[in-house]
Amino acid sequence: MSEVQESGGGRKKNFEPNLVPFIDLMSVLITFLLITAVWTQVSMIQIGTSIYGKKAENSPPPPVPQQADVVLKLDIRATSYVLTVAKQVINLPMQNGEYDDAGLVAQLQKAKQLYPAKNDGAIAMSDELPYERLIKGMDAFLESGFPQISVLTGGPN
């Protein structure tokens, strides 16, 4: 039989692909997918509430939470506490160089008696004050029966 021979004078065929453009492409794609994944979740939530949130014609309206929209906000300032309950603003100035923590708890307990369904409150404090002031304000909210505490950014108004 005859034997087939390769032409032996050529170069070896050794191919090394350039991976740098491929890695660049993958990093751009992954970044794009991560960014769009957040918006996909937000649109899913909106779609879900509009589809499943339709009320039946014969179902009663959901009960409105009583006094849930009343504002309860504590501004911790360098010289005083300023407590806002609904539209009433209560100023609790420092006494003998100390914040009036007992007066704050008393005012918060009065607010809880007026609005027993209210469970949340907000605290605003400037960055220059010690962190201990924020903790004392949170403790006053918890002691008065307001377990859902929000910390506002930007300092007191």
C-alpha positions in Angstrom: 0.0 0.0 0.0 1.0 3.5 -0.6 1.6 5.8 2.3 0.4 9.4 2.5 3.0 11.8 3.8 2.5 15.3 5.1 4.5 18.1 3.7 7.0 18.4 6.5 8.4 21.8 5.8 5.7 24.0 7.4 5.3 25.6 10.9 3.5 24.0 13.7 0.0 25.2 14.1 0.0 26.6 17.6 -2.8 29.1 18.2 -3.0 31.2 21.4 -6.1 33.3 21.5 -5.9 36.9 22.9 -8.0 36.7 26.1 -7.8 40.4 27.0 -10.6 41.6 24.8 -12.7 38.6 25.9 -12.2 39.5 29.6 -13.1 43.2 28.8 -16.3 42.1 27.1 -17.2 39.8 30.1 -16.6 42.5 32.7 -18.8 45.0 30.8 -21.5 42.4 30.4 -21.5 41.4 34.0 -21.6 45.1 35.1 -24.5 45.7 32.8 -26.4 42.7 34.0 -25.9 43.6 37.7 -27.1 47.1 37.1 -30.2 46.0 35.2 -31.0 43.3 37.7 -32.0 45.9 40.3 -34.4 47.6 38.0 -35.9 44.3 37.0 -36.7 43.6 40.7 -38.3 47.0 41.1 -40.5 46.5 38.1 -41.5 43.1 39.3 -42.7 44.6 42.6 -44.7 47.2 40.8 -46.2 44.7 38.4 -47.0 42.3 41.3 -48.8 44.9 43.3 -50.9 46.1 40.3 -51.9 42.6 39.2 -52.5 41.0 42.6 -53.6 44.2 44.3 -56.9 44.5 42.4 -59.7 44.4 44.8 -62.9 42.4 44.2 -66.1 44.2 43.7 -67.8 42.8 46.8 -64.8 42.8 49.2 -64.9 45.4 51.9 -62.2 48.1 51.9 -59.1 47.4 54.0 -59.2 49.0 57.5 -57.3 52.3 57.7 -54.7 52.2 60.4 -55.7 54.8 63.0 -53.4 57.7 63.5 -50.6 56.0 61.6 -49.8 59.1 59.6 -49.2 61.3 62.7 -45.7 62.7 62.6 -43.5 61.8 65.6 -40.0 63.3 65.3 -37.2 64.1 67.7 -34.6 66.7 66.7 -31.5 66.5 68.9 -29.8 69.9 68.9 -26.8 71.3 70.7 -28.9 73.1 73.3 -32.2 71.2 73.5 -34.5 68.4 72.3 -37.3 69.5 69.9 -40.1 66.9 69.8 -42.7 67.2 67.0 -46.0 65.3 67.7 -48.5 65.8 64.9 -48.5 69.6 64.4 -47.4 70.4 68.0 -43.7 71.3 68.5 -42.4 70.8 72.0 -39.0 72.4 73.0 -37.2 70.7 75.9 -34.1 72.9 76.7 -31.1 71.7 78.6 -31.2 72.1 82.4 -28.0 72.7 84.3 -26.0 71.7 81.2 -27.7 68.4 80.9 -30.4 67.2 78.4 -33.8 66.7 79.9 -34.1 63.0 79.3 -36.9 62.5 81.9 -38.9 65.3 80.3 -38.5 63.7 76.9 -39.7 60.3 78.2 -42.7 62.1 79.8 -43.6 63.9 76.6 -43.3 60.7 74.5 -45.5 58.8 77.0 -48.1 61.5 76.6 -47.9 61.1 72.8 -48.3 57.3 73.2 -51.5 57.9 75.3 -52.9 60.3 72.6 -51.9 57.9 69.7 -51.8 54.4 71.0 -51.7 52.8 67.5 -48.5 54.7 66.7 -45.4 52.5 66.8 -42.8 54.5 64.9 -40.8 57.6 65.3 -37.9 59.4 63.8 -34.7 60.9 65.2 -32.6 63.6 63.6 -29.3 64.7 65.0 -26.4 66.8 63.7 -23.1 65.1 63.2 -21.2 67.3 65.7 -23.0 65.9 68.7 -21.8 62.8 70.5 -23.3 59.4 69.4 -24.4 58.9 73.0 -27.2 61.5 72.5 -28.6 59.4 69.6 -28.6 56.3 71.8 -30.3 58.2 74.7 -33.0 59.4 72.3 -33.5 55.9 71.0 -33.8 54.6 74.5 -36.4 57.2 75.3 -38.5 56.1 72.3 -38.2 52.4 73.3 -39.1 53.2 76.9 -42.2 55.1 75.8 -43.5 52.3 73.6 -42.3 53.3 70.1 -40.2 50.3 68.9 -39.9 51.2 65.2 -37.2 54.0 65.2 -35.9 55.7 62.1 -32.7 57.7 62.0 -32.9 60.7 59.7 -29.9 62.0 57.8 -29.0 65.6 57.3 -29.3 66.8 60.9 -32.3 68.5 62.6 -34.3 71.1 60.7 
